[in-house]
Amino acid sequence: MQKTIRKIKTMAMASLVLMGCEVSDFDLQENPNYLTPASADPEYLLNEMQYQFQYFMGRMFLNTDDVMRYEAMTDTYGDVVSVSVLDNEWESYYEALNNSRTIEALAQEDETLLFHNAVNKLLMGYLTIAMVDYVGAIPYSQAVTPSEYPNPGLDSGPAIYQQILEDIDQAIVDIEASNFNFSTDLFYNSDKEKWVAFANSLKLKILVQTRLASSEIGISDVVSEINELLEKDLIDSESEDFQYTYSIVVEPESRHLYFQRGYVSDFGQYVGNYFMFMLKDSKSMYDPRIRYYLYRQSDNDPFSIVPYSTCPQESNVDYCYVGDYYIGLDHGENRTGYGGNDKRTVYGLYPGGGTFDEDQFLGATKTSTHLQGAGILPLLTSSFVKFLRAEAALMLKTNDDPEKLLEEAIRDSMNKVLGFGGVISDFSATTQDVEDYIAEVLFSFNNVATDEQKLDIIITEYYLAAYGNSLEAYNAYRRTGYPSNIQVPIDNDNPTFPRSFPFSANAVEINSSLFQKQNTDKVFWDTNPEGFIK
């Protein structure tokens, strides 16, 4: 695997050289070094697409980890969702879009590239939906054509969603018609059935995500559309999970971003106390995933240093310290600097490829880990798909059983996390731990009175399973308002939650068609009222 990734990375770098990949002009200005269809190698281009895909998504997840309380937010929403936060990601997205359209142009002239282009459409579709979910309207149809549109205008979110739905349908047709593979598929190793399952699952995700505004994307009967998808192949087992797998290669850096931040560098963040409370204390037993998700570096008593020495007596602090040496911060706590970075709880084995917690209480280092950074980006897993199906069954009354799907979704998450890295330890979670956890969740589900209360349970479990993919949590929170007990910033009882992200400040400066937007602007499928979430 290391040699494969090294080869892929080398190809990616070759592609970057060919492209003169200095794209600081974004989607806006003429770049004479851009590959044209006549000069491009589709294998290199598709490889570069995959590289940009993981680069973009990995960094976007980091951008919402603190917003969604997986990490502690130590500033305000306005600070962490600032106009400069997406500068690099914006550049990466439009580089990927340029490559995507070059692949599409090549495929129009070469029928052996049907499968290449189908995968290209699906990857670009996922990226584009993610971009809309973060930002809203973006330059799309006029983008990366600088000679014709030097200042590309905005396409609306619904229009882009409709185009992506069409691209998904065409990609499925092309996959089924294709007779050729490509050699650098880092997701499914050219398994066409798995790509079709992903395509159908991405479509399902879109339909559930937009269920409050389905008419805006031309869907008149979303229930029938979803029921039709339920009869098709969807991601329903771990072997079909859509994920990006990192390696342990150091040069070029190919390890998971969590590993880079927590093990290669001194950990500069804090795990969110709310997230740790939910894993540790929200049920009658610890969440079986807690030792896989989180690693405790120290068993020192934290109460000797601010903020822990004072926050137990402060009325605005919710958790302060959740106990058992799980050391983080509350959402909105700005008093940072407890001890050294090696005292804080850090990312664990899953999904970042760090260390499984066996009460070692040793500093997280790059040489003391189980997987040395060979983690994953969990992008669209069987667990995620089943949570979405459970939501649709409950709220739209599709042809599914929400309780059954909730149970299956939790089981899939447990199996994936508890099997990650092949840990054999006296501290490993047991089958009985999982059964007890599921029994408690289902008991709660069957003993609440309303569908909204049941949905709260579904989305809360989705939140806990989505660790490593905070976009799923961000979308679900804006769509449903759940988890209902999510922590409000401790320094502000009525904050302005970022219902979207701003445009890149650099792009606004260059493109005369762009005017900076507000974080209060809602994406089109978020029809909930102002102040709905905090």
N, C-alpha and C positions, 0 to 999 in steps of 0.2 A: 504493500500500500504506500509506503514512504516513497519508493522509487516511482510509482505511478503519479503520485501527487507532485513530486519534484519535476517529472517530465511535463505534467500539465502546466505547472507554474512556469517552467521554461518556455513552453509554447505561448503562454499568456504574455510573458515578457517580450517574446519575439513579436507577438501581435501588437503590443504596445509600441514597440519601436517602429513597426510598419506604419502605425497610425499616427506617429508623432504625437503620442497621447497626451499632449499638453492641451487639455480642453478647457482652459480657464475662460474661454469665450462662451462656454456652455452651449446652448442650443441656438446661438444668436448670430455668430459671425462666421465668415468664410474661413475654413481651415484647409489649405491646399494639401495637407498631409493626410486627410481623411481617405480611407480606402474607398475606391469605387468598385462597382461590380466587376469591371474588367480586370482589376488588379488584386482582388481579394481571394483568399483561400477559405472556403466555407468551414473546414475543420477548425482552422485557427479562430475564425470569427465566432463559431459556436462555442469553442472553448473559452474565448474571451467573454462571451455572454454569460457563461456559468460563473466565471470569476467575478464579473461585475455584479451578478445576481447575489452571490453570498456577501460581497463587500457591502452592497447597498442594504440588504436585509439585516445583516449583523449589526450594522451601525444604527439602523432605524430602531431595532429592538433596544439598544442601549439608550436611545433618546427617550423611550417611554418607560424604561424600568423604574425610574424614580417617580414619574408621574403616576404610575400604577402601583406604587408602594412595595415592589419587589426589593428595590433599594430605597434607602431613606432620602427624601428630598430635603436638602439642607439649605436651599434658597427658597425663593418664591416661584410660583408658576411662571410669572413673567420673565424671571431670570433663566429658568431651565428650558423654556420654550421661547427663546429669543429669535430675533431676525437673522442671526448668524448661524443658528444651530444646524441648518440644512445645507450650508454652502457646499461641503464636500459631497454630500449625498445627492444633491441636485446635479452636480457635475457628473457623478457616476451614473445617475439615471439616464441623462441625455447621451452619454457615451454609449450606454447599452442600447438606447433607442436607435442611434445611428447605425450600430452594428446590426441590429435586428432588421432594419429596413434594407441594409445591404444584402443580408442573407435572403430576404424576401425577393429582392430583385434578381439575385442569382438563381433562385428556385424557379422563377418564371421562365427561365431559359434552359433549365436542366431538370428533367423529371426524376433523376436519381437523387435529387435533393428534397423530395417530398417530406421525408421523415425529418431531415434536418430542419426544414422550415416549420413543420408542425411543432416540434419541440421548441424552436425559437418563438413561435407564437404563444405557446403556453407559458414559457418563462417570462416573456415580455408582458403577457397578460397579467400574470401574478404581480410583477413589479408595478405595473401601471395601476392596477386596482389598489395596491398598497399606497402608491403615491397619492391617488385621489382620496383614500381614506385618511391620510394624514393632512393633506393640504386643501382638497376640494378641487376647484377648477384649475387646470394647468395648461400650458402650451402643449399641444399634442399633434393635431392634424397638420399644422404648419411648421412644426418643430423640425430641426436638423435639415432644413432646406434653405440655407442662408442666402443663396443667390436669388431665390424667389421670395423668401420671407425673412429678411434680416431682423425683423422685430416680430416674431410670431405671437399671434393673439391667443387668448384663452379658449379652450374647449370646456363646456360644462361637464360636471361630474356625471349626470345621467347620459349624456351623449357618449362619453368615453366608456362608461359601463356597457352601453348597448353595443358599441364597437367590439369590446372585449368578448362579450357573449357570442357575437358572430364569429370572432376569431377562434374561440374555443370549438364551436360547431365545425368550422372548416378544418381545424387541426385534427379532430377526430376522424373526419372523412379522409384526410390525407394520410394519417397513420394507418388506417385500414387499407388504403390503396398502395402504400409504399412497399417496395421490394428491397430497399437498401438500408443498412444501418449506418451509424457513425461511430467512430472509434473512441471518442472521449466523453462519453456520457457518464457524468459523475453522480447522477441521481439514480437511474434505473438500469444502467448497463445495457441500453438499447432494447429493453423489454417493452414491447409495444402494448401488451395488455396492461401493464402497470401505468404506462403513460395515459392510456384511455381511462383507467380508473381515477387517476389524478385529474384528468380533464373534467370528468363528470363530477368529481368531488369539489373542484374549484367552482363549477357552475352552481352546485348546491350551496356552497359558502356564499356566493354572490346573492342567491335568491333569499337565503335566510337573513343575510346582512341587510338587505334592502326591503324586508317584509313590511316595514312601516311606510314605504314609499315606492312600492313595486310598480305602480302605474307610471311613475316617472321614467322607468326604463322599458316601457312598452309591454309590461306583463299585466294582462287583465285578469288572469286567474292563477295566482301564485301557488295555490294548493294543488291544482292539477299539474302544474309544471314540476313541482317537487315530487308529487306522487309518481309521475312518469320517470323521474330520475331514480326513484327508489327501486324501480324494476331493472335498472341498469347496473353495471359493475361500478362500485364505489370503493374507496379505500376502507376496508373493513378488517384488515389484519396488519400486524406490525411489519410484515414482509412488503407491504405496499406503501408504507409511510413515505411521504414526500419530505425528505430531509437532506441537508448538506452535511457531509462528514469531513471533518478536518483531519489533519495529519500531525505528526510530531516534528515535521521539518522546521528548522529554525531559519535557514536562509534559502529562499525567501520565506519570510514569516508565514507559516501555514497553520498555526495553532489557534484554537478557539479564543475569541476575544475575552471571555471570562477568565481563561487561563492566563492570557497575557496581562490582564489587569490585576489578577489576584495572586499569581504565583511568580511570574517573571518580574513584575514590578511590585513595589510596596502597595498594598491595597489602599487606594485613596478614597474608597467609598465606604458606606455602611449599609449592611443589609437592613431592610425595613422591619421595625418592630411589629408592625401590623401583620406582615407576612409570617414572621416567626411565631407570633401569637396564634395565628390561624393554624399553623402546622403543629404547634405544641399544646395549645390549651383550649381550642375551640370545640373539642370533642372530649369524650371521657378517656380517650387514649391518644398517645402521640400519633401523628400521621406516619404511616409506615415509610414514607418517602423522605422523612426529615434528615436522616443521616446521609442520604444520597444527594439531596439538594444542597445541604449546608455543612460546612466544616468549621469547627470551633478550634481556634488556634491557642487559646489560653484558658486556664482555670483560675486565673487571678480574680479576686473579689473586685468588682468594678466600682464599689461605692466610695473609694478613696479620692476620686477625681471628678470634677464637674464634667458633664451635667448630672452624672448619676448620684453624686453626693447630695445634690439639692433637689432633684426633680421628684423624689417621692412625696415631698411636701407641697408641690406646686399643682394647683387645681387644674391648670390647662394641659398638663401632661397626662396622656392616657396610659402609657405602658412604662416608660422610663427604662426598665430592665425587666425582661420577661422571665429571667431566671435560668438556672441550669447552664450558666456560662454562654448562653446565646446573647451575644453582645452586639447591639446595633443602635439605631436611633429611631425616634418617632418621626412621623411625617411632618415636615416643617420645622424640625429642631435644627437651629442654626449654631448651636454651641458644639462645635466639633473639636477633635483633637484629643479624645480620651487616650491616655497612655501612648503606645506606639501602634503603628499599623498592624503589628503582629499580635495584638490583643483582640482584634475584632473578629467576629464571625465572618467567614469568607465563602465564596462559591465552593460547592462540593464536587462530587464525582459527576453528577448529572446536572445539566447537559454539557458542562464546559470541560470535562476531561480532567478534573482536579482530583481531590483526595476523598475517599470514603472515611466518614467519622467513626473511629473506634475508640473514642476517648483518649486519643494520643496527646492532645493539648500541646502540639508542637507547631512552630511556625510553618505556614504554607510556603514551600519552596518548589522550584521547578524540578528538583531531583527527587522529591519525596512523594510523588503522586502515583496513582494507579495507571493513568492513561497518558500522562505527560502532555496534555493539551489536545488529544485526539477526541474532542467532543463532537457534538452535533448541533445544527440549527434545526429544531423541530418545527417545520413549516406548516404542514397539513397532515396530521397523523390520524390513525383510525380513531383514537380517543377524541380528537377535536371534531372529526366528522360526526361521531355519535352524539356528542354534546349538542352540535347544531341540529341534528335530527331530532333529539329529544326536545329542544326548544320549539322546533316547527310542529312536532306532534302535539305538544301541550298548547301552544298559542294559536296555531293555525288549523289544528285537527287533521293533520295529514295521516296517511295510512301507516302509522308507526305507533308503538306503545312507549310513552315517555318514561315510565318507570323502568321498563326493560332496557331502553337505550341509556338511561342514566347509569344503571348498574353496569352495563357493558362498557360504557365510556370510562368509568372509574377502574374497572378491571384492566382494561387495555392500558390505561396510564400506569397503574401499579406494575403490571407485567413488564412494561417497557423500562420504567425507572429501576425497578428492583433487579432486573436482569442486565442492566447496563454495566459493562465492564467486567462481568463475570465474577463479582465479589463473592468470596467464601470467607465468612467471618462469624464469630459468635454474636456479633452485633447486627447481623443481617436481619431484615424483617422476615417474619414467618408467614406461612399460609394462614394461620389462625389470626395473625395481626390484620391481614387484609380482610378476612371474613368478618371480623368484629367491626372494622371500620365501615365496610359496606352495609352491614346490618344496621348500624346506627344511622347512617345517611338515609337508608330506605325507610327506617322507622319514622324519622323526621318527615320525610317526603309524604308518607301516608297518614300523617297526623297533623297536617296543616289544612286550613279550611279552603283556601282560594288558589286559583291558578297562579296568581302573582306570587304568592308565598312559595308555591312549588317551583316557579321559575327562579326565584331567589336562590333556592337550594341547587338547582341545576347550574346556574351561572357561577355560584360560589365554588362548586366543585370544578367547573371549567377553569376558573381563575387559578385554583390550586394546581391543576394539571398543566396549565399553560406556562409554567415557569420556563424561561428561556425563549418565550415568544410573547412579549408584552403587547404586541399589536392585537393579538386575539383578545386579550383582556381589555385593552383600550376600546376596541370596537364594541365588545359586549357591554362594557360599562356605559358607553354613550347610547347604545341601543336600548338597554333595559334598566339602567340605574342600579344594577346589582354587581357585586355583593352589597346588600343594604347596610351592613355594619362597617363598611370600609372607613378607614380613619380619615377624618378631616384634618387639614393642617393645624397644628396645635397653636400657631401664632395668629390664626385668622379663622373665626367661626363661619365667615361668609366669603370665601375666596372666589375668585373668578377662574373656574376650571377651564383649561384650554380645550375647547371643543374642536379645534384644528390647530395645525402648525402654520407659521408664516411662510411666505415665499423666501427663497434665498435672497439675502440682502445684496449679494453680488449680482444676481440675475436681475433684480429690480433696477439696480444702478445701470446696467448695460442695456436692458430691453425697454424701450420707450412704451411698449404696450402693457407693461406690468406696473401696477400700483400696489404698494404693500397693503396687506389685509390685516385684520385683527384676529387675535386668538379666540375671541368670542364668536367668530363666524362659524356656523355649523356646516358640516358636509351635508349633502342633499338628503341622505337617508336618515339623518338624525333629526327627527321631527319633534323631539321632546322639548319642553319649554325651557326658557332661560332659568338658570339656577337649579336645574333638575339634578345636577350632580356637582359634587365638591371635591 
